[in-house]
Amino acid sequence: MTEPSGGSSDRPRRPVMVPALALTAFTAVGITALLGGLREAPEEPEALGPGAVIDQGQFVTKVVGSRVTVERARNRFEEDKRFVDVVFDVKNNGDETAPVGVPPQKIESAFTLASFAGSLVKIDPVFPQDAGPYVFARSKGDETRQLHPGITSEVVLRYRLKDTEQPPQKITLDVAAFEWEPDFNNVTPRWKMVATDVGDKWLPEIKARVTLSVKEGDAA
């Protein structure tokens, strides 16, 4: 019986080597395509400090600074009170009186606010809830919670310190801006916070990031 000439055709095949870098690149491209393409990283907001002037559309705001303020006791039954104050000079550019307002509790709800303090969308460090904030304007020596058209007023953002609590060395605020445009269902324009639709929520665009050293204070 004659044996077949030549060897068997079932020879083991030589493995093909694929560089790990190519696999990594292929995987990254696939994930990127799955997520809908490359997204540009958001621009960092302008970093500002004391003396800076911010054009917020509805307001022109000068950042004065931050300090510890002491409110002296009026009699022997009271105690001195200490506060961390952040001070601004704010001009209302609108044609109507605007509220001083308060900062939002959450950044997600900020875009619904139409007040000056509502544009202070993030404050670091976070103070305890019982510390405030208290926000008011000073006009001709009196405290008010209104900003009148064309008038520049001193606005104070205030947090109360506990008896033994030390003030922070620095305080940082993310500041949003406003634009004059109509609502979704109303053609009449109004001042609205500039915000971006992110998924199922609207987040304010950060116009500026202000960092201030908290200085030792004086009597209120």
LOTILO-684902 format. One line per field, with one value per residue: residue in three letters; x negated, y negated, z of N, C-alpha, C in turn. Coordinates in Angstrom, 2 decimals. Atoms other than C-alpha are relative to their C-alpha. Last residue first. Layout:
<sites>
residu <- (ALA, ...) .
nu <- (X, ...) .
nv <- (Y, ...) .
nw <- (Z, ...) .
cau <- (X, ...) .
cav <- (Y, ...) .
caw <- (Z, ...) .
cu <- (X, ...) .
cv <- (Y, ...) .
cw <- (Z, ...) .
</sites>
This chain:
<sites>
residu <- (ALA, ALA, ASP, GLY, GLU, LYS, VAL, SER, LEU, THR, VAL, ARG, ALA, LYS, ILE, GLU, PRO, LEU, TRP, LYS, ASP, GLY, VAL, ASP, THR, ALA, VAL, MET, LYS, TRP, ARG, PRO, THR, VAL, ASN, ASN, PHE, ASP, PRO, GLU, TRP, GLU, PHE, ALA, ALA, VAL, ASP, LEU, THR, ILE, LYS, GLN, PRO, PRO, GLN, GLU, THR, ASP, LYS, LEU, ARG, TYR, ARG, LEU, VAL, VAL, GLU, SER, THR, ILE, GLY, PRO, HIS, LEU, GLN, ARG, THR, GLU, ASP, GLY, LYS, SER, ARG, ALA, PHE, VAL, TYR, PRO, GLY, ALA, ASP, GLN, PRO, PHE, VAL, PRO, ASP, ILE, LYS, VAL, LEU, SER, GLY, ALA, PHE, SER, ALA, LEU, THR, PHE, ALA, SER, GLU, ILE, LYS, GLN, PRO, PRO, VAL, GLY, VAL, PRO, ALA, THR, GLU, ASP, GLY, ASN, ASN, LYS, VAL, ASP, PHE, VAL, VAL, ASP, VAL, PHE, ARG, LYS, ASP, GLU, GLU, PHE, ARG, ASN, ARG, ALA, ARG, GLU, VAL, THR, VAL, ARG, SER, GLY, VAL, VAL, LYS, THR, VAL, PHE, GLN, GLY, GLN, ASP, ILE, VAL, ALA, GLY, PRO, GLY, LEU, ALA, GLU, PRO, GLU, GLU, PRO, ALA, GLU, ARG, LEU, GLY, GLY, LEU, LEU, ALA, THR, ILE, GLY, VAL, ALA, THR, PHE, ALA, THR, LEU, ALA, LEU, ALA, PRO, VAL, MET, VAL, PRO, ARG, ARG, PRO, ARG, ASP, SER, SER, GLY, GLY, SER, PRO, GLU, THR, MET) .
nu <- (-1.04, -1.35, -0.19, -1.02, -0.47, 0.86, -0.85, 0.54, 0.33, 0.64, 0.62, 0.28, 1.27, 0.63, 0.77, 1.36, 0.46, 1.10, 0.65, 0.05, -1.36, -0.85, 0.89, -0.76, 0.14, 0.11, 0.58, 1.35, 0.06, 1.34, 0.29, 1.33, 0.48, 0.87, -0.37, -1.42, -0.40, -0.16, -1.34, -0.62, -1.34, -0.20, -1.38, -0.40, -0.67, -0.97, -0.27, -1.37, -0.07, -1.35, -0.42, 1.06, 0.86, -0.42, 0.97, 0.27, 1.39, 0.91, -0.26, 0.93, 0.34, -0.16, 0.47, -0.33, 0.76, -0.72, 0.86, -0.19, 1.00, 0.63, 1.04, 0.60, -0.77, 1.00, -0.35, 0.12, -1.13, 0.02, -1.06, 0.11, -0.11, -0.29, 0.03, 0.68, -0.68, 0.45, -0.84, 0.51, -0.52, 0.90, -0.38, -1.27, -1.19, -0.27, -1.43, -0.58, 0.91, 0.85, 0.77, -0.57, 1.14, 1.08, -0.28, 0.62, 1.46, 0.47, 0.17, 0.07, -1.36, -0.43, 0.42, -1.18, -0.97, 0.33, 0.63, 0.45, -0.78, 0.59, 0.90, -0.13, 1.34, 0.24, 0.33, 0.64, -0.88, -0.92, -1.35, -0.06, -1.10, -0.85, -0.84, -0.69, -0.04, -0.57, 0.53, -0.68, 0.83, -0.51, 1.01, -0.27, 0.45, 1.39, 0.26, -0.73, 0.75, -0.09, -0.58, -1.20, 0.18, -1.12, -0.44, -0.63, -0.75, 0.57, -0.62, 0.85, 0.76, 0.31, 1.39, 0.37, 1.45, 0.75, -0.95, -1.18, -0.97, -1.19, -0.64, -1.34, -0.44, 0.09, -0.50, 0.24, 0.06, 0.37, 1.04, -0.45, 0.07, 1.03, -0.48, 0.00, 1.00, -0.56, 0.81, 1.07, -0.47, -0.45, -1.19, -1.12, -0.33, -0.73, -1.31, -0.81, -0.34, -1.00, -1.26, -0.53, -0.46, -1.24, -1.04, -0.36, -0.94, 0.57, -0.58, 0.18, 0.27, -0.85, 0.79, 0.29, -0.37, 1.12, -0.51, -0.32, -1.39, -0.49, -0.24, 1.18, -0.14, -0.29, 0.89, -0.85) .
nv <- (0.29, 0.07, 1.17, 1.01, 0.29, 0.82, 0.56, -0.25, 1.11, -0.50, 1.03, -0.67, 0.29, 1.16, 0.76, 0.17, 1.34, 0.44, 1.20, 1.18, 0.37, -1.13, -1.15, -1.23, -1.00, -1.39, -0.77, -0.48, -1.42, -0.42, 0.30, -0.30, 1.18, 0.76, 1.40, 0.15, -1.01, -1.34, -0.48, -0.78, 0.54, 0.53, 0.05, 1.25, -0.13, 1.05, -0.11, 0.10, -0.01, -0.34, 0.49, 0.89, -0.60, 0.30, 0.80, -0.38, -0.47, 0.65, -0.38, -0.96, 0.17, -1.24, -0.15, -1.41, -0.81, -1.22, -0.97, -0.22, -0.92, 0.37, 1.00, 0.16, 0.88, 0.71, 0.37, -1.22, -0.27, -1.31, -0.93, -0.37, 1.18, 1.18, 1.23, 1.14, 1.29, 0.86, 1.20, 1.37, 0.95, 1.15, 1.02, 0.65, -0.67, 0.34, -0.02, -1.21, -0.94, 0.68, -0.95, -1.34, -0.57, -0.28, -1.25, -1.09, 0.08, 0.95, 1.28, 1.19, 0.56, 0.68, 1.39, 0.86, -0.42, 0.64, -0.95, -1.10, -1.25, -1.03, -0.88, -1.45, -0.43, -0.44, -1.42, -0.37, -0.23, 1.14, -0.11, 0.50, -0.62, 0.93, -0.54, 1.21, 0.35, 1.31, 0.20, 0.82, 0.08, -0.39, 0.07, -0.92, 0.43, -0.33, -0.51, -1.25, -1.07, 0.06, 1.30, -0.13, 0.09, 0.82, -0.23, 1.18, -0.36, 0.34, -0.77, -0.86, 0.84, -0.83, 0.12, -0.31, 0.18, 0.73, 0.77, 0.31, -1.09, 0.39, -1.07, 0.43, -0.38, 1.12, 1.30, 0.28, 1.40, 0.05, 0.99, 1.39, 0.43, 0.97, 1.37, 0.31, 0.97, 1.24, 0.73, 0.87, 1.08, 1.13, -0.40, -0.05, 1.38, 0.61, -0.62, 0.53, 1.39, 0.01, -0.47, 1.06, 1.09, -0.43, 0.03, 1.39, 0.42, 0.85, 1.34, 0.91, 1.37, 1.07, 0.91, 1.31, 1.13, 0.54, 0.58, 1.42, 0.34, 0.02, 1.35, 0.85, 1.27, 1.14, 1.16, 1.19) .
nw <- (0.97, -0.54, -0.85, 0.18, -1.36, -0.85, -1.04, -1.33, -0.89, -1.22, -0.83, -1.28, -0.67, 0.62, -0.97, 0.50, 0.37, -0.87, 0.52, -0.85, -0.42, -0.31, -0.20, -0.20, 1.05, -0.43, 1.11, -0.21, -0.33, -0.38, -1.40, -0.55, -0.69, 0.90, -0.12, 0.36, 0.98, -0.53, -0.35, 1.07, 0.22, 1.35, 0.48, 0.64, 1.29, 0.30, 1.43, 0.49, 1.46, 0.43, 1.31, 0.50, 1.03, 1.38, 0.72, 1.39, 0.11, -0.96, -1.39, -0.59, -1.41, -0.74, -1.38, -0.20, -0.95, -0.36, -0.64, -1.44, -0.53, -1.26, 0.21, 1.32, 0.88, 0.80, 1.36, 0.80, 0.89, 0.63, -0.40, -1.40, -0.84, 0.81, -0.79, 0.63, -0.02, 1.09, -0.03, 0.02, 0.99, 0.11, -0.99, 0.35, -0.55, -1.39, -0.30, -0.60, -0.66, -0.98, -0.82, 0.11, -0.74, 0.95, 0.70, -0.77, 0.02, -1.00, 0.71, -0.85, -0.18, 1.23, 0.10, -0.06, 1.01, 1.27, 0.90, -0.84, 0.09, 0.86, -0.76, 0.05, -0.39, -1.38, -0.07, -1.26, -1.14, -0.11, 0.54, 1.37, 0.72, 0.73, 1.07, 0.46, 1.42, 0.35, 1.35, 0.99, 1.21, 1.31, 1.07, 1.10, 1.32, 0.33, 1.34, 0.13, -0.65, -1.46, -0.37, -0.83, -1.45, -0.46, -1.38, -0.60, -1.19, -1.31, -1.08, -0.80, -0.95, -1.17, -0.42, -1.38, 0.07, -1.03, -0.79, 0.80, -0.12, 0.77, 0.77, 0.42, 1.35, 0.94, -0.47, -1.41, -0.41, -1.42, -0.28, -0.17, -1.40, -0.32, -0.23, -1.43, -0.40, -0.51, -0.96, 0.49, 0.85, -0.80, -0.75, 0.94, 0.40, -1.12, -0.10, 1.09, -0.31, -1.07, 0.59, 0.85, -0.87, -0.64, 1.02, 0.23, -1.04, -1.07, 0.15, -1.13, 0.49, -0.54, -0.83, 0.60, -0.89, -0.77, -1.26, 0.23, -0.25, -1.40, -0.54, 0.03, 0.75, -0.88, 0.17, 0.00) .
cau <- (19.72, 16.50, 13.35, 12.10, 9.14, 8.99, 10.57, 8.50, 10.69, 11.12, 13.58, 14.49, 16.08, 18.85, 19.87, 22.59, 25.61, 26.76, 30.14, 31.25, 32.37, 29.20, 27.18, 29.14, 26.89, 27.58, 27.31, 29.57, 32.61, 33.45, 36.74, 38.06, 41.80, 42.29, 43.61, 43.68, 39.97, 39.09, 37.85, 34.31, 32.13, 29.09, 27.80, 24.43, 23.06, 20.49, 18.58, 17.38, 14.21, 13.47, 10.04, 8.48, 11.71, 12.96, 12.26, 15.19, 14.96, 18.07, 19.86, 19.34, 22.20, 22.19, 22.73, 22.99, 22.91, 24.04, 22.84, 25.12, 24.64, 27.82, 28.92, 32.12, 32.71, 31.32, 33.62, 32.98, 32.31, 30.08, 29.80, 26.70, 27.57, 28.07, 26.60, 27.57, 28.41, 27.59, 27.74, 26.24, 26.77, 24.73, 27.56, 27.13, 23.47, 20.98, 19.74, 16.18, 16.56, 19.56, 21.37, 24.13, 23.50, 25.92, 28.88, 27.21, 28.05, 31.62, 33.59, 33.43, 34.66, 31.13, 29.89, 31.90, 29.20, 26.55, 28.21, 29.08, 29.16, 27.60, 29.99, 31.92, 30.83, 34.08, 34.16, 35.86, 36.70, 34.93, 31.98, 28.28, 28.37, 24.97, 23.34, 20.41, 19.53, 18.56, 18.05, 18.54, 17.54, 19.34, 18.62, 21.15, 20.24, 22.32, 25.50, 26.55, 23.89, 25.37, 25.13, 22.75, 20.28, 20.81, 17.47, 16.76, 14.33, 13.31, 13.83, 13.17, 14.46, 15.57, 17.09, 20.31, 22.05, 25.52, 28.16, 25.47, 23.10, 20.12, 17.64, 15.23, 12.18, 11.00, 10.32, 9.73, 10.56, 10.14, 12.03, 14.04, 12.31, 13.49, 15.56, 13.77, 14.81, 16.75, 15.57, 18.17, 21.58, 20.84, 20.64, 18.27, 15.98, 16.13, 15.17, 12.35, 10.97, 11.14, 9.34, 6.64, 6.12, 5.95, 3.40, 1.29, 1.34, -0.30, 1.47, -0.61, 0.68, 0.36, -1.38, 1.02, 0.81, 0.51, 3.54, 2.34, 0.55, -2.82, -3.76, -3.38, -0.61, -1.74, -1.49, 0.00) .
cav <- (-96.83, -96.75, -95.72, -92.67, -90.46, -89.75, -86.87, -86.34, -86.42, -84.11, -85.04, -82.61, -84.40, -84.00, -80.49, -79.22, -78.23, -74.60, -73.58, -70.03, -66.83, -66.28, -69.46, -72.41, -75.43, -78.58, -82.36, -83.72, -85.52, -89.22, -89.70, -89.68, -89.52, -86.72, -84.36, -80.56, -79.79, -83.05, -86.14, -87.56, -89.98, -88.07, -87.39, -86.35, -83.71, -84.04, -81.17, -82.32, -81.41, -82.24, -82.26, -81.91, -80.56, -82.15, -80.39, -79.21, -79.68, -81.85, -80.73, -82.68, -84.40, -84.54, -87.75, -88.73, -92.53, -94.70, -98.31, -100.10, -101.61, -103.16, -102.99, -101.15, -100.49, -97.49, -96.25, -94.37, -97.46, -98.53, -102.24, -104.45, -106.20, -102.84, -99.66, -96.38, -93.13, -89.43, -87.15, -83.73, -82.29, -80.63, -78.29, -76.38, -75.65, -77.33, -75.71, -76.75, -77.60, -79.42, -78.34, -80.04, -83.62, -84.73, -84.41, -87.12, -89.63, -88.49, -86.66, -83.03, -80.16, -79.40, -78.71, -75.53, -73.09, -75.03, -74.04, -76.24, -79.26, -82.51, -85.08, -88.00, -91.62, -92.17, -94.23, -97.59, -98.13, -99.64, -97.30, -98.06, -97.69, -98.72, -96.56, -97.40, -94.13, -93.03, -89.52, -89.48, -86.78, -87.59, -87.90, -88.73, -90.29, -89.09, -90.43, -90.87, -93.50, -95.87, -96.75, -93.90, -94.79, -93.54, -92.28, -92.01, -89.50, -90.55, -89.89, -92.09, -94.89, -92.89, -95.39, -94.27, -95.58, -94.11, -92.94, -91.86, -90.37, -92.56, -91.75, -94.36, -93.13, -95.09, -92.01, -88.81, -87.20, -83.88, -83.86, -80.68, -77.55, -76.58, -73.44, -70.40, -69.72, -66.57, -63.72, -61.63, -60.25, -58.08, -54.93, -56.59, -57.55, -54.02, -52.56, -55.05, -54.22, -50.47, -50.85, -53.01, -50.48, -47.62, -49.50, -50.23, -46.55, -45.64, -42.84, -39.62, -37.08, -33.50, -31.03, -28.42, -24.82, -22.45, -20.51, -20.04, -16.74, -16.06, -15.07, -11.75, -9.52, -6.07, -3.28, 0.00) .
caw <- (61.69, 63.68, 61.87, 60.09, 59.50, 55.80, 53.92, 50.78, 47.70, 44.71, 41.96, 39.19, 36.23, 33.66, 34.70, 32.40, 34.44, 34.32, 32.91, 33.61, 31.85, 29.84, 30.05, 28.62, 29.03, 31.04, 30.74, 33.48, 32.15, 32.00, 30.19, 26.64, 25.83, 23.30, 25.95, 25.74, 25.67, 27.40, 25.58, 25.73, 27.68, 28.94, 32.45, 33.92, 36.29, 39.09, 40.69, 44.11, 46.00, 49.65, 51.22, 54.67, 56.09, 59.31, 62.61, 64.66, 68.42, 68.89, 65.72, 62.50, 60.68, 56.88, 54.92, 51.24, 51.23, 48.32, 47.96, 45.55, 42.08, 40.67, 37.02, 37.88, 41.61, 43.43, 46.18, 49.41, 51.48, 54.37, 55.06, 54.99, 51.74, 50.03, 51.46, 49.88, 51.62, 51.64, 54.65, 54.01, 56.46, 59.20, 60.23, 56.96, 57.66, 55.28, 52.06, 51.28, 48.45, 46.98, 43.82, 41.82, 42.84, 40.09, 42.47, 44.55, 41.79, 41.24, 38.57, 39.71, 37.53, 36.24, 39.79, 40.39, 39.23, 41.18, 44.42, 47.40, 45.11, 46.33, 47.83, 46.33, 45.79, 43.93, 40.73, 40.18, 36.52, 33.51, 33.75, 34.17, 37.98, 39.29, 41.96, 44.23, 45.92, 49.44, 50.80, 54.56, 57.04, 60.26, 63.96, 66.67, 70.02, 72.93, 74.51, 78.13, 78.80, 76.22, 72.52, 71.71, 68.97, 65.43, 64.18, 60.45, 58.96, 55.48, 51.78, 48.77, 46.53, 43.47, 41.04, 39.44, 36.34, 36.40, 33.90, 31.47, 34.03, 33.11, 35.89, 37.31, 39.23, 42.26, 44.38, 42.41, 39.08, 37.26, 33.95, 33.61, 32.30, 28.85, 28.58, 27.13, 23.55, 23.01, 20.77, 19.06, 19.96, 22.96, 20.87, 18.44, 21.32, 22.71, 19.34, 18.85, 22.29, 21.61, 18.28, 19.89, 22.68, 20.21, 18.12, 21.20, 22.18, 18.88, 17.01, 16.61, 14.11, 15.34, 12.98, 11.74, 12.90, 9.92, 8.79, 5.18, 6.06, 4.53, 1.00, -0.75, 0.30, 1.48, -1.05, 0.00) .
cu <- (0.59, 0.99, 1.43, -0.03, 0.87, 0.59, -0.89, 0.91, -0.62, -0.50, -0.56, -0.85, -0.09, -1.38, -0.76, -0.75, -1.42, -0.48, -1.05, -0.73, 0.00, 1.41, 0.86, -0.96, 0.79, -0.05, -0.27, -0.46, -1.46, 0.04, -1.44, -0.11, -1.36, -0.55, -0.97, 0.49, 1.42, 0.38, -0.03, 1.36, 0.62, 1.47, 0.03, 1.44, 0.38, 0.56, 1.17, 0.02, 1.47, 0.05, 1.45, 0.40, -1.07, -0.91, 0.48, -0.98, -0.39, -1.46, -1.11, 0.44, -0.92, -0.43, 0.32, -0.62, 0.59, -0.92, 0.86, -1.04, 0.15, -1.01, -0.76, -1.03, -0.74, 0.74, -1.16, 0.46, -0.25, 1.26, -0.18, 1.04, 0.04, 0.26, 0.20, 0.03, -0.83, 0.81, -0.56, 1.11, 0.15, 0.52, -0.91, 0.38, 1.26, 1.20, 0.18, 1.50, -0.91, -0.80, -0.95, -0.77, 0.29, -1.27, -1.08, 0.29, -0.63, -1.52, -0.37, -0.27, -0.03, 1.39, 0.62, -0.33, 1.23, 1.02, -0.23, -0.70, -0.54, 0.85, -0.63, -0.96, -0.05, -1.47, -0.22, -0.20, -0.81, 0.95, 0.82, 1.41, 0.12, 1.05, 0.85, 0.76, 0.57, -0.15, 0.72, -0.73, 0.82, -1.14, 0.57, -1.06, 0.34, -0.34, -1.47, -0.20, 0.71, -0.68, 0.17, 0.48, 1.33, -0.03, 1.12, 0.51, 0.51, 0.86, -0.71, 0.78, -0.93, -0.89, -0.20, -1.49, -0.50, -1.43, -0.70, 0.95, 1.25, 0.95, 1.23, 0.56, 1.42, 0.48, -0.22, 0.55, -0.24, -0.26, -0.25, -1.17, 0.48, 0.05, -1.14, 0.47, 0.11, -1.12, 0.70, -0.71, -1.07, 0.38, 0.58, 1.29, 1.18, 0.42, 0.84, 1.41, 0.89, 0.44, 1.12, 1.34, 0.64, 0.58, 1.33, 1.12, 0.46, 1.06, -0.55, 0.59, -0.05, -0.42, 0.89, -0.75, -0.41, 0.48, -1.14, 0.49, 0.23, 1.46, 0.58, 0.33, -1.26, 0.10, 0.42, -0.87) .
cv <- (-1.36, -0.37, 0.01, -1.15, -1.23, -0.15, -0.74, -0.68, 0.50, -1.17, 0.64, -0.96, 0.81, -0.26, -1.11, -0.92, 0.03, -1.37, -0.45, -1.15, -1.22, -0.46, 1.18, 1.18, 1.24, 0.93, 1.41, 0.82, 0.41, 1.46, 0.45, -0.38, 0.29, -1.26, -0.83, -1.44, -0.24, 0.97, 1.39, 0.51, 0.74, -0.39, -0.53, 0.13, -1.38, 0.21, -0.93, 0.18, 0.02, -0.16, 0.40, -0.63, -0.99, 0.72, -0.27, -0.96, 0.35, 0.40, -0.54, 0.32, 1.13, -0.22, 1.38, 0.39, 1.40, 0.86, 1.19, 0.98, 0.08, 1.07, -0.40, -1.13, -0.25, -0.81, -0.74, -0.25, 1.31, 0.18, 1.33, 0.99, 0.35, -1.18, -1.18, -1.18, -1.04, -1.28, -0.94, -1.04, 0.69, -1.06, -1.21, -1.09, -0.79, 0.79, -0.26, -0.13, -0.75, 1.05, -0.77, 1.06, 1.48, 0.52, 0.38, 1.36, 1.19, -0.03, -1.07, -1.24, -1.32, -0.60, -0.71, -1.47, -0.92, 0.36, -0.68, 1.08, 1.06, 1.26, 0.99, 0.73, 1.52, 0.34, 0.41, 1.51, 0.37, 0.13, -1.26, 0.01, -0.64, 0.79, -1.11, 0.39, -1.41, -0.26, -1.23, 0.06, -0.74, 0.04, 0.57, -0.20, 1.07, -0.56, 0.33, 0.65, 1.36, 1.23, -0.16, -1.38, 0.12, -0.03, -0.99, 0.37, -1.29, 0.60, -0.30, 0.75, 0.85, -0.83, 0.81, -0.18, 0.05, -0.20, -0.87, -0.89, -0.23, 1.19, -0.57, 1.06, -0.49, 0.32, -1.10, -1.36, -0.12, -1.45, -0.08, -0.92, -1.44, -0.35, -0.92, -1.43, -0.27, -0.93, -1.28, -0.72, -0.97, -1.21, -1.17, 0.35, -0.03, -1.42, -0.61, 0.56, -0.60, -1.43, -0.04, 0.41, -1.11, -1.09, 0.42, -0.11, -1.42, -0.47, -0.86, -1.38, -0.92, -1.36, -1.13, -0.87, -1.32, -1.12, -0.48, -0.69, -1.51, -0.37, 0.07, -1.37, -0.82, -1.27, -1.12, -1.23) .
cw <- (0.26, -1.07, 0.49, 0.97, -0.02, 1.41, 1.00, 1.02, 1.29, 0.82, 1.27, 0.84, 1.29, 0.59, -0.72, 0.95, -0.56, -0.46, 1.00, -0.69, 0.92, 0.34, 0.42, 0.06, 0.37, -1.20, 0.49, -1.20, 0.18, 0.46, 0.27, 1.47, 0.62, 0.67, -0.82, 0.13, -0.49, -1.12, 0.62, 0.45, -1.17, -0.16, -1.43, -0.51, -0.54, -1.40, -0.33, -1.51, -0.43, -1.52, -0.25, -1.34, -0.44, -1.00, -1.43, -0.66, -1.43, -0.20, 0.90, 1.43, 0.46, 1.46, 0.56, 1.34, 0.06, 0.86, 0.43, 0.51, 1.51, 0.41, 1.24, -0.03, -1.32, -1.05, -0.65, -1.43, -0.72, -0.84, -0.72, 0.48, 1.49, 0.94, -0.95, 0.95, -0.73, 0.01, -1.06, 0.18, -1.35, -0.96, -0.04, 0.98, -0.31, 0.51, 1.49, 0.23, 0.97, 0.76, 0.90, 0.79, 0.16, 0.68, -0.98, -0.61, 0.73, -0.06, 1.00, -0.84, 0.76, 0.12, -1.19, -0.23, -0.03, -1.08, -1.34, -0.82, 0.94, -0.04, -0.97, 0.92, -0.01, 0.25, 1.46, 0.05, 1.23, 1.19, 0.18, -0.59, -1.39, -0.76, -0.61, -1.26, -0.15, -1.50, -0.56, -1.33, -1.04, -1.02, -1.29, -1.08, -1.03, -1.38, -0.17, -1.37, -0.08, 0.59, 1.50, 0.43, 0.73, 1.52, 0.34, 1.39, 0.63, 1.10, 1.31, 1.05, 0.84, 0.94, 1.28, 0.21, 1.43, -0.45, 1.03, 0.78, -0.84, 0.01, -0.70, -0.94, -0.25, -1.39, -1.04, 0.38, 1.50, 0.41, 1.50, 0.33, 0.12, 1.48, 0.39, 0.21, 1.50, 0.44, 0.43, 1.12, -0.42, -0.84, 0.78, 0.71, -0.96, -0.35, 1.10, 0.06, -1.09, 0.31, 1.04, -0.59, -0.82, 0.87, 0.58, -1.02, -0.21, 0.98, 1.12, -0.32, 1.20, -0.52, 0.52, 0.99, -0.62, 0.92, 0.87, 1.27, -0.20, 0.08, 1.40, 0.55, 0.09, -0.81, 0.92, 0.00) .
</sites>
